[in-house]
Amino acid sequence: MIIKNLSKEKLITKKIESDINTICCSGGDKHTGHPAVYYNFGEKKQITCQYCGTIYLKSK
């Protein structure tokens, strides 16, 4: 896992299990995060959070 936060010039990469189609990103804990947002992979293999820049990769 590569951890990097765009606000600190870092990028966070998380590998998601293949059977998960919808993910939720909140950018961290409730005091340092952002509003929870949900993303659906659909046919995509990669999703980037619009708030924190976390990149989620779908395996397989």
C-alpha positions in Angstrom: 0.0 0.0 0.0 1.3 3.4 -0.9 0.2 6.1 1.5 0.2 9.7 0.3 -2.2 12.5 1.0 -2.6 15.1 -1.8 -3.2 17.9 0.7 0.3 17.1 2.0 1.6 16.3 -1.4 1.0 12.6 -0.7 -1.1 10.0 -2.5 -3.1 7.2 -0.8 -3.5 4.0 -2.7 -5.8 1.2 -1.4 -6.4 -2.1 -3.0 -10.1 -3.1 -2.8 -11.3 -6.8 -2.9 -12.8 -7.9 -6.2 -16.2 -8.6 -4.8 -16.7 -5.0 -3.6 -18.3 -2.7 -6.1 -19.1 0.3 -4.0 -16.6 2.0 -1.6 -16.9 4.9 0.9 -14.2 7.4 1.5 -14.2 9.8 4.5 -10.6 10.9 4.3 -9.7 9.8 7.8 -11.2 10.1 11.2 -14.1 12.4 12.0 -11.9 15.3 13.0 -9.5 15.3 10.1 -11.5 13.7 7.3 -14.1 15.0 4.8 -17.8 14.3 4.2 -18.3 10.6 3.4 -18.6 10.0 -0.3 -19.6 6.8 -2.1 -18.1 5.6 -5.3 -19.2 2.7 -7.6 -16.5 0.9 -9.6 -18.8 -0.2 -12.4 -16.4 -1.0 -15.2 -13.6 1.1 -13.7 -10.5 -0.4 -12.2 -9.5 2.8 -10.4 -11.3 5.5 -8.5 -9.8 8.7 -7.1 -11.6 10.5 -4.3 -12.6 14.0 -5.3 -11.8 15.4 -1.8 -8.6 13.8 -0.6 -7.2 12.2 -3.7 -7.2 8.7 -2.2 -6.9 6.2 -5.1 -8.8 3.0 -4.8 -7.8 0.0 -7.1 -10.1 -2.9 -7.7 -8.3 -6.2 -7.8 -9.0 -8.6 -10.7 
